[in-house]
Amino acid sequence: MNNQHLSNIKLEIGQSIAGQTKIYLDTNYWLKITDCKTEKDAFLCNLLIELVETKKVILPISEITFWEILKQSDLKSLKRSALIIDKLSQGISIACEKDRQRLEFLHFVKANSGKPLYNLNEIVWSKISIVILLPIFLKYDPDTLKPGFINFLSDISFENILTQLQASSNLKPFYYKDDIDALNQGKEKHKDENKNFHEMYLSELGGYLQEFEQDLNSYFEEFYFDETGNKVSDQERQDVNYKSWKNMIYNLSKLKKLIDKLPSYRIFPEMNAVARWNTNRKYKDGNDTFDFLHVSAALPYFDYFFTERELRTMIKQRKLDEIYNCTVLSNIDEILEILNQNAT
């Protein structure tokens, strides 16, 4: 695969939407404007369409939105959702979680090495079809991923993905839910292990970084190759303590020095820490993982995030909206007021 060609596509997308207000809808809001069960929902939908058509706003989705939309069992409703997403997103998606982790890590290392930097806000964008379909083709036949094929993938709409899945009998509802019993039992079992919220956050962060330790190693090897033109040798790999990258992020977080840096490594564990620290809150609907991944995608790269009231409260409790300069709203009247201001 021509990685440079893919990077060029992402950069072109990022530059094309640089002047537009970026709005992230959680899945509930996508369903609101799909179904339009109330007059306000219909007004919201029409207003968003008007703003997108005049290129004042853009509503990219994430891979989490894609999978959650597939939870719908009614095919007609599912296709209506796909059509409205295609219209308002213009086929654009934010990069998946792992890709954002990679880009943020490389940006951070380069910044602290005095190397030339890229603009993160320009290269975290892609096409829905590339984010969803590219990993599948990479897994089964990476040699087919030439520039022409990537261009072909980039033109496939969400609605067309559904049509192809339906034609191949692979269109099935997505049923994933968190194991709420295990989460509530774990919360109760470990409730006295942390003396304050920061300790709770570090506990969540440590587990999160452990999961992605090998990825951090591969990202540094990519940085090394870009800088030297050489691959890390087996001997060099043995001589280097690759846990240092995980430890670096953990220790900088412990000292509260990262602030808004490496957001994909901060937001998800911090939201989980908020859920655990609130002793009165129970895990109940099995959607927390996806909710927190929405937050992680939205806050650092979007101007607005429209979501449910509880999630907004959790975000504002930690002032994550202020840290990442993203306005988070849950009340539809406030949302309509803000959008009307953008329309004038």
C-alpha positions as CSV (number, residue, x, y, z in Angstrom):
1,M,0.0,0.0,0.0
2,N,1.2,3.5,-0.8
3,N,1.1,5.1,2.7
4,Q,2.0,8.5,1.3
5,H,-1.0,8.4,-1.0
6,L,-3.3,7.7,1.9
7,S,-1.7,10.5,3.9
8,N,-2.2,12.9,1.0
9,I,-5.9,12.0,0.9
10,K,-6.2,12.7,4.6
11,L,-4.4,16.0,4.3
12,E,-6.6,17.0,1.4
13,I,-9.7,16.2,3.4
14,G,-8.4,18.1,6.4
15,Q,-7.6,21.2,4.4
16,S,-10.9,21.1,2.6
17,I,-12.9,21.4,5.8
18,A,-10.5,23.6,7.8
19,G,-12.7,26.6,7.7
20,Q,-15.9,24.8,8.5
21,T,-17.4,24.4,12.0
22,K,-17.1,20.8,13.0
23,I,-20.0,19.2,14.9
24,Y,-19.9,15.7,16.4
25,L,-23.3,14.0,17.1
26,D,-23.5,11.1,19.5
27,T,-25.6,8.2,18.1
28,N,-28.8,9.3,19.9
29,Y,-28.7,12.6,18.1
30,W,-28.2,10.9,14.7
31,L,-31.3,8.8,15.5
32,K,-33.2,11.9,16.5
33,I,-32.7,13.6,13.1
34,T,-33.3,10.3,11.3
35,D,-36.7,9.6,12.9
36,C,-37.8,13.3,13.4
37,K,-40.4,12.2,15.9
38,T,-40.9,15.8,17.2
39,E,-41.1,19.2,15.5
40,K,-37.8,20.2,17.1
41,D,-36.0,17.1,15.8
42,A,-37.3,17.9,12.3
43,F,-36.2,21.5,12.6
44,L,-32.8,20.4,13.8
45,C,-32.4,18.1,10.9
46,N,-33.4,20.7,8.3
47,L,-31.2,23.4,9.9
48,L,-28.2,21.0,9.8
49,I,-28.8,20.2,6.2
50,E,-29.0,23.9,5.4
51,L,-25.7,24.6,7.2
52,V,-23.9,21.8,5.5
53,E,-25.1,22.7,2.1
54,T,-23.8,26.3,2.6
55,K,-20.5,24.8,3.8
56,K,-20.8,26.5,7.2
57,V,-20.6,23.3,9.2
58,I,-19.6,19.7,8.6
59,L,-20.6,16.6,10.7
60,P,-18.0,13.9,10.4
61,I,-18.7,10.6,12.2
62,S,-16.4,8.1,13.8
63,E,-16.1,4.3,13.5
64,I,-18.0,4.1,16.8
65,T,-20.9,5.9,15.2
66,F,-20.9,3.5,12.3
67,W,-21.1,0.4,14.5
68,E,-23.7,1.9,16.9
69,I,-25.9,2.8,13.9
70,L,-25.8,-0.9,13.0
71,K,-27.6,-1.7,16.2
72,Q,-30.8,-0.9,14.5
73,S,-32.7,-4.0,13.5
74,D,-35.1,-2.2,11.2
75,L,-33.6,-2.1,7.7
76,K,-35.6,0.9,6.5
77,S,-34.6,3.0,9.5
78,L,-31.0,1.9,9.2
79,K,-30.8,3.0,5.5
80,R,-32.5,6.4,6.4
81,S,-29.7,6.9,9.0
82,A,-27.1,6.0,6.5
83,L,-28.5,8.5,4.0
84,I,-28.7,11.4,6.5
85,I,-25.1,10.6,7.7
86,D,-23.9,10.6,4.1
87,K,-25.5,14.0,3.5
88,L,-24.3,15.7,6.7
89,S,-20.9,14.1,7.0
90,Q,-20.1,14.4,3.2
91,G,-18.6,10.9,3.6
92,I,-16.0,12.2,6.1
93,S,-14.9,10.5,9.3
94,I,-12.4,11.2,12.0
95,A,-9.6,8.7,12.1
96,C,-10.2,5.7,14.2
97,E,-8.9,5.6,17.8
98,K,-5.7,3.7,17.1
99,D,-4.8,6.0,14.2
100,R,-5.4,9.0,16.4
101,Q,-3.2,7.5,19.1
102,R,-0.4,6.9,16.5
103,L,-0.6,10.5,15.1
104,E,-0.7,12.1,18.5
105,F,2.2,10.0,19.8
106,L,4.4,10.8,16.7
107,H,3.4,14.5,16.9
108,F,4.4,14.5,20.6
109,V,7.7,12.8,20.0
110,K,8.6,15.1,17.1
111,A,7.6,18.2,19.1
112,N,9.9,17.2,22.0
113,S,12.7,16.3,19.6
114,G,12.7,19.6,17.8
115,K,11.6,18.0,14.5
116,P,9.3,19.5,11.9
117,L,5.6,19.1,12.9
118,Y,2.4,18.4,11.0
119,N,-0.9,20.0,11.9
120,L,-2.8,17.3,13.8
121,N,-6.1,19.1,13.0
122,E,-5.5,18.6,9.3
123,I,-4.5,14.9,9.3
124,V,-7.0,13.2,11.6
125,W,-9.7,13.1,8.9
126,S,-10.5,10.4,6.5
127,K,-13.4,8.9,4.6
128,I,-16.0,6.7,6.3
129,S,-15.4,3.9,3.8
130,I,-11.6,4.0,4.3
131,V,-11.9,3.9,8.1
132,I,-14.3,0.9,7.9
133,L,-13.2,-1.0,4.9
134,L,-9.4,-0.5,4.6
135,P,-8.6,-2.6,7.7
136,I,-10.6,-5.5,6.2
137,F,-8.7,-5.4,2.9
138,L,-5.3,-4.9,4.7
139,K,-6.0,-8.0,6.8
140,Y,-6.8,-10.3,3.8
141,D,-4.9,-8.9,0.9
142,P,-2.6,-5.9,1.5
143,D,-1.0,-6.2,-1.9
144,T,-4.2,-5.1,-3.6
145,L,-4.1,-1.7,-1.8
146,K,-2.7,0.5,-4.6
147,P,-3.5,4.2,-5.0
148,G,-6.3,3.4,-7.5
149,F,-8.0,1.0,-5.1
150,I,-7.7,3.4,-2.2
151,N,-9.4,6.1,-4.4
152,F,-12.1,3.6,-5.2
153,L,-12.7,2.8,-1.5
154,S,-12.9,6.5,-0.7
155,D,-15.9,7.0,-3.0
156,I,-18.0,4.4,-1.3
157,S,-20.9,5.9,0.8
158,F,-22.2,4.6,4.1
159,E,-25.5,3.7,2.3
160,N,-23.6,1.7,-0.3
161,I,-21.6,-0.2,2.4
162,L,-25.0,-1.3,3.8
163,T,-26.3,-2.2,0.4
164,Q,-23.2,-4.4,-0.3
165,L,-23.5,-6.0,3.2
166,Q,-27.1,-6.7,2.5
167,A,-26.4,-8.2,-0.9
168,S,-23.8,-10.6,0.6
169,S,-26.1,-11.5,3.6
170,N,-23.6,-10.0,6.0
171,L,-25.8,-7.1,7.2
172,K,-26.6,-8.0,10.8
173,P,-27.4,-5.9,13.9
174,F,-24.4,-5.0,16.0
175,Y,-25.1,-6.2,19.6
176,Y,-22.1,-5.3,21.6
177,K,-22.7,-4.2,25.2
178,D,-20.5,-3.7,28.2
179,D,-20.7,-6.5,30.9
180,I,-22.5,-4.3,33.5
181,D,-22.5,-7.0,36.2
182,A,-18.7,-7.4,36.0
183,L,-18.2,-3.6,35.9
184,N,-20.4,-3.1,39.0
185,Q,-18.7,-5.9,40.9
186,G,-15.3,-4.6,40.0
187,K,-16.2,-1.1,41.1
188,E,-17.5,-2.4,44.4
189,K,-14.4,-4.6,44.9
190,H,-11.8,-1.9,44.3
191,K,-13.7,1.1,45.6
192,D,-11.3,1.7,48.5
193,E,-8.0,1.3,46.6
194,N,-7.7,5.0,45.6
195,K,-7.6,7.9,48.0
196,N,-8.5,10.7,45.5
197,F,-9.7,11.1,42.0
198,H,-6.2,11.6,40.6
199,E,-5.1,8.2,41.9
200,M,-8.3,6.7,40.4
201,Y,-7.4,8.3,37.0
202,L,-3.8,7.0,37.2
203,S,-5.2,3.5,37.9
204,E,-7.3,3.6,34.8
205,L,-4.5,5.2,32.7
206,G,-2.1,2.4,33.8
207,G,-4.4,-0.3,32.5
208,Y,-5.1,1.6,29.3
209,L,-1.4,2.1,28.5
210,Q,-0.6,-1.5,29.3
211,E,-3.1,-2.5,26.6
212,F,-1.4,-0.3,24.0
213,E,2.3,-0.8,25.0
214,Q,3.2,-2.7,21.9
215,D,1.6,-0.1,19.7
216,L,3.7,2.6,21.4
217,N,6.8,0.6,20.5
218,S,5.8,0.3,16.9
219,Y,5.0,4.0,16.7
220,F,8.5,4.9,17.9
221,E,10.1,2.5,15.4
222,E,8.1,4.4,12.7
223,F,9.5,7.7,14.1
224,Y,13.0,6.2,14.1
225,F,12.7,5.0,10.5
226,D,11.4,8.4,9.3
227,E,14.3,10.2,10.9
228,T,17.1,7.8,10.0
229,G,15.9,5.7,7.1
230,N,16.9,2.6,9.0
231,K,14.7,0.0,10.7
232,V,15.3,-0.9,14.3
233,S,17.6,-3.9,14.4
234,D,16.8,-7.0,16.6
235,Q,19.8,-6.1,18.8
236,E,18.7,-2.5,19.2
237,R,15.2,-3.7,20.1
238,Q,16.7,-5.9,22.8
239,D,18.9,-3.1,24.2
240,V,16.1,-0.6,24.5
241,N,13.6,-0.5,27.3
242,Y,10.4,-0.2,25.3
243,K,8.3,0.2,28.5
244,S,9.8,3.7,28.7
245,W,7.2,5.2,26.3
246,K,4.3,3.8,28.4
247,N,6.1,5.0,31.6
248,M,6.8,8.5,30.1
249,I,3.1,9.1,29.4
250,Y,2.1,7.7,32.8
251,N,4.7,9.8,34.7
252,L,3.9,13.0,32.8
253,S,0.2,12.4,33.6
254,K,1.0,11.8,37.2
255,L,2.7,15.2,37.3
256,K,-0.2,16.8,35.4
257,K,2.1,18.0,32.7
258,L,0.4,16.8,29.6
259,I,-2.7,19.1,29.8
260,D,-4.2,18.9,26.3
261,K,-1.4,16.8,24.7
262,L,-2.0,13.1,23.7
263,P,-5.8,13.4,24.1
264,S,-6.5,9.9,23.0
265,Y,-4.5,8.6,25.9
266,R,-6.1,10.9,28.4
267,I,-9.8,11.2,27.8
268,F,-11.0,7.6,27.7
269,P,-9.3,6.6,31.0
270,E,-10.4,9.8,32.6
271,M,-14.0,9.3,31.7
272,N,-13.8,5.7,33.1
273,A,-12.3,7.2,36.3
274,V,-15.2,9.6,36.6
275,A,-17.6,6.7,36.3
276,R,-15.8,4.7,39.0
277,W,-15.2,7.6,41.3
278,N,-18.9,8.4,41.6
279,T,-20.0,5.9,44.2
280,N,-23.7,6.5,43.5
281,R,-23.4,5.8,39.8
282,K,-24.1,2.2,38.6
283,Y,-23.2,0.8,35.2
284,K,-26.7,0.1,33.8
285,D,-27.1,0.3,30.0
286,G,-23.9,-1.3,28.8
287,N,-23.0,1.7,26.6
288,D,-20.3,3.4,28.7
289,T,-17.4,2.2,26.5
290,F,-18.9,3.5,23.3
291,D,-20.0,6.7,25.1
292,F,-16.5,7.4,26.3
293,L,-15.0,6.6,22.9
294,H,-17.4,9.2,21.4
295,V,-16.0,11.7,23.9
296,S,-12.4,10.8,23.1
297,A,-13.1,11.4,19.4
298,A,-15.1,14.5,19.7
299,L,-13.5,16.8,22.3
300,P,-10.0,17.4,20.8
301,Y,-11.0,17.8,17.1
302,F,-14.5,19.2,17.0
303,D,-16.0,22.6,17.8
304,Y,-19.3,21.2,19.2
305,F,-20.4,17.9,20.7
306,F,-24.1,17.2,21.0
307,T,-24.8,14.4,23.5
308,E,-27.0,13.3,26.4
309,R,-27.2,15.2,29.7
310,E,-25.3,12.7,31.9
311,L,-22.3,12.5,29.6
312,R,-22.2,16.3,29.3
313,T,-22.2,16.5,33.1
314,M,-19.3,14.1,33.4
315,I,-17.3,16.0,30.8
316,K,-17.9,19.3,32.5
317,Q,-17.1,17.9,35.9
318,R,-13.5,17.4,34.7
319,K,-13.6,20.5,32.6
320,L,-12.6,18.5,29.6
321,D,-14.7,20.7,27.4
322,E,-12.6,23.7,28.5
323,I,-9.3,21.9,28.1
324,Y,-10.0,20.9,24.5
325,N,-12.1,24.0,23.6
326,C,-15.2,22.1,22.6
327,T,-18.7,23.2,23.4
328,V,-20.7,20.3,24.8
329,L,-24.5,20.6,24.6
330,S,-27.4,18.3,25.5
331,N,-30.5,20.5,25.5
332,I,-32.0,20.7,22.0
333,D,-33.2,24.3,22.6
334,E,-29.7,25.4,23.3
335,I,-28.4,23.5,20.3
336,L,-31.0,25.1,18.0
337,E,-30.0,28.6,19.3
338,I,-26.3,27.9,18.7
339,L,-27.0,26.6,15.2
340,N,-29.2,29.6,14.3
341,Q,-26.3,31.9,15.2
342,N,-24.1,29.9,12.8
343,A,-26.8,30.3,10.1
344,T,-26.8,34.1,10.2
